[in-house]
Amino acid sequence: MAPLYVERHDRGQRLLPIGISLSDYLDILCVPELEAKAGAAIADAVLSLEWSQWIQPDLSADALSMWLELPNTEESRAMAHAACPVLLLDGDRTLARSVPARRRRQLRRAERAARRRGAVVVSRNESDPQIFLDELVRLHGARWVGHGGGVLSDMAVEFHRKALPRLADSGLARCLTIQIGDAIVGAYYGFHHRNRAYAYLGGFDPAYADESPGAILIGHAIAGAAHEGAREFDFLRGRESYKYGWGAKDRWTAQKVWTRSAPQ
């Protein structure tokens, strides 16, 4: 499946992937081991459409689109399109071999500060996805109030209400909350697929900012991912400073463009 759309442009029609500018990674979707057959079929279908350029941005190094060839087109690549900081893991749940010592000290201080305000409980919530989403929406909104409101619009929330139960049932979703005393003060929404974990979205109660509930949750998410066999913890697109504090290093996505020659 290649979810694409056509955009009219001054220089002709452009073929673009649905999710452009919003998604961290984009590609053709394909059943493993069928890449060659699927790629050839999609190439034939794409060439039957009218367009002057097909642009595929935000491609990972192992994306199917990276090796897809289209006859009678010019191909160009940009290999440093967008940065997705990634933390390499080695199976150590203590994080001693993957997370810098300074961040581990900060994490211990945050946990001590949280315990001074009450009992601290970090829970997995994939079994109650709707309840988790309610908490995530509340805390994400509280985190971003006055700063643009975050990304959870009404339309986005409705999408997640439909998608998250299926993601959870498939074992892909990771939904964590942190409770301090009687209050749920932070939520973490991520994914785990094969040997990779992805930190997607979070939120926390600003009244507990000194206790860093968001950082505590990320620490638990990283440790849990290592325990489950993940070799990488992907913070996704964006070069926010906190990602590098965990020891993440930039991994760049690529952009590939196919251009058709103008008819003579």
C-alpha positions in Angstrom: 0.0 0.0 0.0 1.3 3.4 -1.0 -1.1 6.1 0.4 -0.5 9.1 -1.9 -2.2 12.2 -3.1 -1.8 14.6 -6.1 -1.0 18.2 -5.4 -1.3 20.8 -8.2 1.8 22.9 -8.5 3.0 25.7 -10.8 5.5 23.3 -12.3 3.0 20.5 -12.7 1.4 17.9 -10.5 3.3 16.5 -7.6 2.7 13.1 -6.0 3.1 13.2 -2.2 2.6 10.7 0.6 -0.4 11.2 2.9 1.0 12.3 6.3 3.7 14.5 4.9 4.9 17.2 7.4 3.1 15.4 10.2 4.6 11.9 10.3 8.1 11.2 11.6 8.7 8.3 9.1 6.9 7.7 5.7 7.2 4.9 3.3 5.4 2.3 1.2 3.8 -0.3 3.5 4.6 -3.9 2.6 4.4 -7.4 4.0 7.9 -8.5 4.9 9.7 -10.7 2.3 7.5 -9.4 -0.5 9.3 -6.1 -1.0 10.5 -6.8 -4.6 7.0 -7.9 -5.9 5.2 -5.1 -4.0 7.7 -2.5 -5.1 7.4 -3.5 -8.8 3.6 -3.5 -8.6 3.5 -0.1 -7.0 6.0 1.4 -9.5 3.8 0.2 -12.3 0.7 1.8 -10.7 2.5 5.1 -9.9 3.7 5.4 -13.5 0.1 5.1 -14.7 -0.7 8.4 -12.9 -0.1 11.9 -14.1 2.6 13.8 -12.2 5.8 15.6 -12.8 7.4 14.8 -9.5 7.0 12.1 -6.9 8.4 13.3 -3.6 9.0 10.8 -0.7 10.4 12.6 2.4 11.2 11.3 5.9 12.5 7.9 4.7 14.5 5.7 7.1 17.6 3.9 5.9 15.8 0.6 5.4 12.7 2.2 3.7 11.3 0.3 0.6 11.2 3.6 -1.2 15.0 4.0 -0.9 15.7 1.3 -3.5 12.5 1.6 -5.6 13.4 2.4 -9.3 11.1 4.0 -11.8 12.0 3.8 -15.5 12.3 6.9 -17.5 12.6 9.3 -14.6 15.4 11.3 -13.0 16.1 10.4 -9.4 17.6 12.6 -6.7 18.2 12.0 -3.0 18.8 14.2 0.0 20.4 12.1 2.7 20.2 14.6 5.6 16.5 15.5 5.4 15.4 15.5 9.1 17.0 14.4 12.4 15.4 11.7 14.6 17.6 11.4 17.7 18.0 7.7 18.7 19.4 6.2 21.9 21.2 2.8 21.4 20.3 0.2 24.1 22.1 -2.9 25.2 19.5 -4.7 27.3 20.6 -3.2 30.6 17.5 -2.1 32.6 19.7 0.0 35.0 20.5 2.2 32.0 24.1 2.4 33.2 25.6 1.5 29.8 23.2 3.6 27.7 22.1 6.7 29.5 24.7 9.3 30.6 25.6 9.4 34.3 24.4 13.0 34.7 20.9 12.1 33.4 20.7 9.1 35.7 21.6 11.3 38.7 18.9 13.8 37.6 16.4 10.9 37.4 17.2 9.7 40.9 16.7 13.2 42.2 13.4 13.5 40.5 12.2 10.2 41.9 13.3 11.2 45.4 11.4 14.5 45.0 8.3 12.7 43.8 8.4 10.3 46.8 8.4 13.3 49.1 5.0 14.3 47.7 3.5 10.8 48.1 3.7 7.3 47.0 4.9 6.9 43.4 3.3 4.3 41.1 4.2 3.9 37.4 1.6 1.7 35.6 1.1 0.2 32.2 -2.3 1.0 30.8 -2.7 -0.8 27.4 -5.6 -2.8 28.9 -7.7 0.4 29.4 -6.9 2.5 26.3 -9.8 4.9 26.6 -9.1 5.7 30.2 -5.5 6.2 29.3 -6.4 8.6 26.5 -8.6 10.6 28.8 -5.6 11.1 31.1 -3.2 11.8 28.2 -5.5 14.4 26.7 -5.9 16.2 30.0 -2.2 16.1 30.8 -1.0 17.0 27.3 -3.4 20.0 27.3 -2.2 21.1 30.7 1.4 20.8 29.6 0.9 22.9 26.5 -1.7 25.4 27.7 -0.4 28.9 26.6 2.1 27.3 24.3 0.0 26.4 21.3 -2.2 23.8 22.8 -0.1 20.7 21.7 -1.1 18.3 18.9 -4.2 16.6 20.3 -6.9 18.3 18.4 -10.5 16.9 18.6 -9.9 15.2 15.3 -6.6 13.6 16.5 -8.2 12.4 19.7 -11.0 10.8 17.7 -8.5 9.0 15.6 -6.5 7.7 18.6 -9.8 6.5 20.2 -10.2 4.3 17.2 -6.6 3.3 16.6 -5.2 2.8 20.1 -7.3 -0.3 21.1 -6.1 -2.0 18.0 -2.5 -1.0 18.5 -2.7 -2.3 22.1 -4.3 -5.5 21.0 -1.5 -6.0 18.5 1.1 -5.5 21.2 2.5 -2.3 19.6 1.4 0.4 22.0 3.1 1.4 25.3 0.9 3.5 27.6 2.4 4.5 30.9 1.1 6.8 33.6 2.7 8.0 36.8 0.7 8.6 40.0 2.1 10.6 42.9 -0.1 10.3 46.0 -3.7 10.3 44.8 -3.0 12.2 41.5 -2.1 10.9 38.1 0.4 13.6 37.0 2.0 12.2 33.9 1.3 10.1 30.8 3.6 8.6 28.2 2.4 7.2 24.8 4.9 5.2 22.8 5.3 2.2 20.5 7.4 -1.0 20.3 7.9 -2.9 17.1 10.5 -5.6 16.5 13.7 -4.3 18.1 12.8 -0.6 18.3 10.9 1.6 20.7 9.4 4.9 19.7 8.6 7.8 22.1 5.5 9.4 20.5 3.7 11.7 22.9 3.4 12.7 26.5 2.0 15.2 29.0 2.3 16.1 32.7 0.7 18.3 35.3 2.7 21.6 35.5 1.9 21.7 39.2 4.4 18.8 39.5 7.1 20.2 37.2 9.7 20.1 40.0 9.2 16.4 40.3 9.8 15.9 36.6 7.1 13.2 36.0 7.8 13.3 32.3 11.4 12.4 32.7 10.6 9.7 35.2 8.2 8.2 32.6 10.8 8.3 29.9 13.2 6.6 32.1 10.7 3.8 32.8 9.9 3.6 29.1 13.6 3.2 28.2 14.2 0.6 30.8 11.1 -1.3 29.8 12.1 -1.2 26.1 15.6 -2.6 27.0 14.0 -5.4 29.0 11.7 -6.2 26.1 14.7 -6.6 23.8 14.7 -3.2 22.0 18.1 -2.2 20.6 17.0 1.4 20.0 14.9 4.0 21.6 13.8 6.5 19.0 12.8 9.9 20.2 11.4 10.7 16.7 11.8 13.8 14.6 13.0 17.0 16.2 16.2 18.2 17.9 14.8 19.2 21.3 17.6 19.4 23.8 16.1 17.0 26.3 16.6 14.1 23.9 20.3 14.6 23.8 20.4 14.7 27.6 19.4 11.0 27.5 22.3 10.2 25.2 20.5 10.1 21.9 22.4 10.8 18.7 21.0 12.2 15.5 19.9 9.7 12.8 18.9 11.4 9.6 16.0 10.5 7.4 16.3 10.8 3.6 14.2 12.4 0.9 13.9 10.8 -2.6 12.5 12.6 -5.6 11.6 11.1 -9.0 11.2 13.7 -11.8 9.6 13.0 -15.2 11.1 14.8 -18.2 8.7 17.2 -19.9 7.2 15.7 -23.1 8.9 16.9 -26.3 
